Amino acid sequence: MAKIPNMNQLMKMAQDMSKQMEDKMSSIEAEGNAGGGMVKVILNGHKNILSIEVSKEVVDPDDVEMLQDLITAAFNDAISKVDEDLKDNLGSSMPGGLPGGMPFPGF
C-alpha cells in the first residue's frame, strides 16, 4: 500500500507546484496579430499586456472603430495563444492536469 503524505508534505507539494506554475506563467509571452500584423499585442502568461504596437497606416481619425476592432482582435488572438501555451505547459506538469486526473479549470 502506498504511503499517504502527511499534511505538511501536502502543503509543501502544493507550494512547490504553485511556484512552478507561477514561474511558467511569468515566462510565457504570446503575440496576437490583426490586420495582417498591423496591430500586435503581446501578453504574458498572466494575460497582462506587455506591449501594443499599432502601425501608422491603421490610425485614421475618421475610422476609430476599425482601430478598436483590430486591437480587440489582436488581444483575443494573443489570449488564445496564451491559453494554448498554458494548456501545453502547465497541463504537462501533472498527468491529467490536477491531482486525480481532473483537468485545469478553463482548459
C-alpha positions in Angstrom: 0.0 0.0 0.0 1.3 3.5 -0.9 2.3 5.8 1.9 -0.1 8.7 2.3 1.7 12.1 2.7 1.1 14.0 5.8 -0.5 17.5 5.8 2.9 19.2 5.9 4.1 17.2 2.9 0.9 18.0 1.0 1.3 21.8 1.8 4.9 21.7 0.7 3.9 19.9 -2.6 1.2 22.5 -3.2 3.6 25.4 -2.6 6.2 23.8 -4.9 3.5 23.3 -7.6 2.3 26.9 -7.2 5.8 28.2 -7.5 6.4 26.2 -10.7 3.2 27.4 -12.2 4.0 31.0 -11.3 7.4 30.7 -12.9 6.0 29.1 -16.1 3.2 31.7 -16.4 5.7 34.5 -16.0 8.0 33.1 -18.7 5.2 32.8 -21.3 4.8 35.5 -23.9 2.3 35.3 -26.7 1.9 37.7 -29.6 -1.6 38.3 -31.1 -1.9 39.9 -34.5 -4.7 41.6 -36.5 -4.9 43.4 -39.8 -2.1 41.4 -41.3 0.3 42.3 -38.5 -0.6 46.0 -38.5 -1.7 45.6 -34.8 0.2 43.5 -32.4 -0.5 42.7 -28.8 2.0 40.8 -26.5 0.7 39.2 -23.3 2.4 37.2 -20.6 1.0 34.0 -19.1 -1.0 36.1 -16.6 -2.7 37.7 -19.5 -1.3 41.1 -18.7 -0.5 43.3 -21.7 3.3 43.7 -22.1 3.1 45.8 -25.3 0.9 47.0 -28.1 2.2 48.0 -31.5 0.0 49.9 -33.9 1.1 50.6 -37.5 0.6 54.2 -38.6 -1.4 53.0 -41.6 -4.3 51.9 -39.4 -4.6 55.2 -37.5 -7.5 57.0 -39.2 -9.3 59.6 -37.1 -12.3 59.1 -39.3 -12.4 55.4 -38.6 -11.7 54.9 -35.0 -14.0 51.8 -34.9 -11.7 49.9 -37.2 -8.7 50.5 -35.0 -10.7 49.4 -31.9 -11.8 46.3 -33.8 -8.2 45.5 -34.8 -6.9 46.0 -31.2 -9.7 43.7 -29.9 -8.9 41.1 -32.5 -5.2 41.1 -31.7 -5.8 40.9 -28.0 -8.2 38.0 -28.5 -5.6 36.3 -30.7 -3.0 36.7 -28.0 -5.3 35.4 -25.3 -6.0 32.2 -27.4 -2.2 31.7 -27.8 -1.6 32.2 -24.0 -4.4 29.7 -23.2 -2.9 27.1 -25.6 0.6 27.7 -24.2 -0.7 27.3 -20.6 -2.6 24.2 -21.6 0.5 22.7 -23.2 3.0 23.8 -20.5 1.0 23.5 -17.2 -1.1 20.6 -18.3 2.0 18.6 -18.8 3.2 19.4 -15.3 1.0 16.8 -13.8 -0.5 13.8 -15.6 -4.1 14.6 -16.4 -3.8 18.2 -15.1 -4.8 18.4 -11.4 -4.4 15.5 -8.9 -6.9 12.8 -9.5 -6.8 13.4 -13.3 -9.0 16.5 -13.2 -8.2 19.0 -15.9 -7.2 22.5 -15.1 -10.2 24.8 -15.0 -10.8 26.7 -18.2 -8.9 24.3 -20.4 
